[in-house]
Amino acid sequence: MQMSRFVEALQEDLSAAASLGDERLAEAATRLSLALRGSVSMRVLDALAEVAVELSAQIPAGHVEVRLAGQDPQLVYVEDAGAEGPATVVDEELSARITLRVSESLKAAVERAAARDGASVNAWIVRELAKVVHKSRPGNRLTGFGRS
């Protein structure tokens, strides 16, 4: 995504609005648009970071990151193939038992999902539960800004 397109579009909007006034207003708008250039870029990055957090909360595996390529941000999907949280739980000795009553339709859906992933129903349920438990822990959200 080219950040400069959005910043320049905002500068043009400000210039167009200022053109309705006199020469002093147009000059003030030009100065203001130059002064706001960095601030606007940071606000767009903040918005993209919020988008990444919201998307990450909605996808079943992996997460979305905002990365900068020069001055241009990119939203990047990162697969959590080697995530420490769920993998650690699955690697532990499975000795605890839970009896769970579910509807026939849910049982069938779980069996299909496990078969699709090439896992046993038990392994699939343990992996999915671990994902949910580790994803919902507080403190997984980062906010702020960076400079390059």
Stockholm file with secondary structure:
# STOCKHOLM 1.0

chainA/1-148         MQMSRFVEALQEDLSAAASLGDERLAEAATRLSLALRGSVSMRVLDALAEVAVELSAQIPAGHVEVRLAGQDPQLVYVEDAGAEGPATVVDEELSARITLRVSESLKAAVERAAARDGASVNAWIVRELAKVVHKSRPGNRLTGFGRS
#=GR chainA/1-148 SS CCHHHHHHHHHHHHHHHHTTSCHHHHHHHHHHHHHHHHHHHHHHHHHHHHHHHHHHHHSSSCEEEEEEETTEEEEEEECCTTCHHHHHHHHSCCCCCCCCCCCHHHHHHHHHHHHHHTCCHHHHHHHHHHHHHHHTSTTCCCCCCCCC
#=GC SS_cons         CCHHHHHHHHHHHHHHHHTTSCHHHHHHHHHHHHHHHHHHHHHHHHHHHHHHHHHHHHSSSCEEEEEEETTEEEEEEECCTTCHHHHHHHHSCCCCCCCCCCCHHHHHHHHHHHHHHTCCHHHHHHHHHHHHHHHTSTTCCCCCCCCC
//
